[in-house]
Structures are given as C-alpha cells and as structure tokens.
C-alpha cells in the first residue's frame, strides 16, 4: 500500500503598523510648554501637562492644521466633525491616569500609501497599503528604569514629564503588509511624507517616529486571521524588518509544534535579535473610552480644508512617478533622489538652470551626497548652489574642463561657491582640447618612452593604460579624455 506524503503547509504573514509621528509644533498639544528635545528632565512642564487640579486643556491650532495636512497627504477622508476622547491609562508616565486621544470620530480615515519595492535587478513593484485611520493624541512621559533597561529587574524608576503632552498623529494601517521588507518600506514612506510636509522630523533615534507592529500568520489561501501579536521597541527601519522576520518564523514554528500563540505585546531585543513577551494585549474595553468633556468637538469648514490642501507640496510618490516618466531616471535613481525633499528640489533647480538631467542626478547622488555625509550637513548648507552645479556640468559638456578637473575644484566650490569659469581661469585648469596641441604632447610622450612603445607594438596592449596615465600626468589632468585617447590610440597603432 502506498502511503501519501503529507503536504507541507505554506504560511503567509498578515502585518499592520501603528505609527506614531510627533508633530513639530513649538508648543505642546494642550498647553504652551516647549516641545524641545533633550531639555533638562521635568523642565518643559506646567500645571496643564502635569494634570494639576482645576486646569483645562486648550487645543493647539497648529496641531489641528498639521493633522489635517497629514491626513490629506495620506489620501484620507478628512472628518468635518471630530472630537477628542479619554483613554484610561493607569501608568506613571501620564500623570492624569488617562490619555487625551481620539476614538470613534478621528480626524482622518480610509486612506492609502503607495510603496515601491525594488528587486535585485532594480525593477520596481508598487503596492498600495490601506490606511484605516489617523488620529491626534498627546504623548506620554518617559520612564527611566534604574538597574535594568526595563521595569522587570529594576531597582527604581524615574519619570521625565517633558514629553507629556507633545502632539502626536497615530497612523493605523490596514493589515495589507506581507513581509518585513514591505513593512520597513511602508514606515519609511510615512516618514518621507511627514518630512515633505514639514509637520514632523521623523527621527526614530529621538522617538519622534515610533512604530508598533501587529503580526499574525495563517495558511496561504485562508481568509481568517491568526492570533495577533504586537511588537514594540523597534528604533530603526532595519529593526522593524528583522523583528517581523523573526516573529514570522517564531509563530510558524509554534504552530508546527502545536504550541499556542497568545494575543500579547512583545518587545524586540536588539542584542539577542529576538522578541520576548512583555504583557497580555489590552482590548478597547480595558481603556474605557468616553468623550473628553473639557474639549469641544472640532468642525472643519470646506474652505479651510481646501486652503490647507492647496499648501501641500508635491509628495514623494508623485515625484517618483514624474522622475521616471518625464526625466527618464531609473527607479533606483528616483528613489535615492526623492528620499529627501531638499535634495529633490536642489536637483530640479539645477535642471531648471540648464544642467543635463542624468549628469545632475549623478553629481547629486555621488560627490555631493558623499560630501553631505562626511561633513554632516544638509544640501541647503553648502555653497555649491544648483546654479553653480549647472555651470560646472555645462563647462564639462563644452569641453572647457573634464571630469577630473571638476572633481579637483569641487571642494572649493562646496566651501566658497562662486563662478566656476573664473575659478578655472584663475587656476589655469582649462582642458586641452586642441587636436594639434594634444598630438604634439603625445609625440613627445612616445619619444620619451621608446621601451614601452616597442613592447606595445609587440603585442603588450595593456600598456595603453600606462600611456594614458603618463599623458594625464604630463598635462596635469587637463587633456580632454575622449580626444586624447583617440589621438593616443591612433599613434600607437600607426
């Protein structure tokens, strides 16, 4: 009798992200305390954000504006009527023992974000990730545990209320993500959008962008979700990807071993590269939401929404599509160039000033980006303006200078700017592009190296590199490369 081999079950992950974005208003959401990062502990606080008796919150109008703009950029439906709610929160980092947030009537719902994943060959795959909702809320304070990096095992805890009341937008995705790669790219796209709008800086290392992952696994083809697990404590996009990849394998292994998966919150341990159990997951009933009685509902006029929408910049996804369709740039180049709004605007200004598109893109992605990273400055801080870059590229195109000379003068242009033509003239760096002059130099070079010339003619053609190097050395790198190579090759093979 033939015994059938059981088919191995294939699983897929179902992933959603809750992303907390700190809004970069100067003051907190319900009081006038500063939102400055890194201040002396418990310095930026007042009776409102520390919940003293008898005080009342007042909504920061700028927070509302920023939230509406973020919702519009996420392609959400913006609520004409929304309100705040109290979420019961018995923990020492919120002195009120509740958090002011939004529950059933958030500011924005039903949106989407497009992500773009490149394969090893640089081919893009685009996917829309649904946005369930986005709501405003206040941040909690910061707990520092003495003797341990978390509450368990610590000998004492300190609390810093500076962050209490800092404005947040929480963006909740649909469970449309299927891998750690997709989740990391989604989180990066959220950060790009927030930065393009100028409503937040998205610095994960400062906690102004935080992501919680909800993840379950199920057999491929099954519609019902598995048991959802939440993961916290991820401080980079790569950590998001690694935590998800680990948790997928952990849950599949548990199912294979007939072990239960609990609905719980787990922490990502960077040192051990694993998730560990933190606590059982709360449900909505545990928070006992009810409408915030100290704040009136918010009513948004159509005219105000239209005015704020008109102020939105061209967003990253729009730039990616346009750069590929209109500028002819590759998906990889497009992703690099649109990651930072100021870099994209620098490139566009250089092109407007007459720079060749591909050359401008190469300079920005290459030498300019390297300088910015080395010097730890932004592209707006360098003296090499888009107009100067366009002039530099133009002089290369005309043959006035070559690429080697351009790289030599680049450090001075980064620091001082100025006219490229005047700098080239003052240093005597104009390219040698006269065929007669170059031919004479080549003749002198061959006459000075008879042994190498004889070896070349005998078949040792690799010596071409030697002659090219000698020619560039003799001309101080000023020989126009293409013409010089043509003349050199012709005389060597004559």
Secondary structure, DSSP 8 states (H G I E B T S, - for coil): ----------EEEEEEEEEEEE---SB-SSSS-B--TT--TT-S--TTTTT-TT------HHHHHHHHHHHHHTT-EE-SEE--EEEE--STTSTTSEEEE--SS-SEEEEEEEEEEE-TT--EEEEEEEEEEEEEEE---EEEEETSSSSTT-SEEEEEGGGTT-EEEEEEE-S-B-SHHHHHHHHHHHHHHHHHHTS----GGGTSEEEEEEEEEEETT--S----EEEEEE-SHHHHHHHHHHHHHHHHHHHHTT-----EEEEEETTTTEEEEEEE---HHHH--EE-TTS--EE--HHHHHHHHHT----HHHHHHHHHHTS---HHHHHHHHSSHHHHHHHHHHHHTT--HHHHHHHIIIIIHHHHHHHT--GGGSS--HHHHHHHHHHHHHTSS-HHHHHHHHHHHHHH---HHHHHHHHT---B--HHHHHHHHHHHHHH-HHHHHHHHTT-GGGHHHHHHHHHHHTTT-B-HHHHHHHHHHHHT-
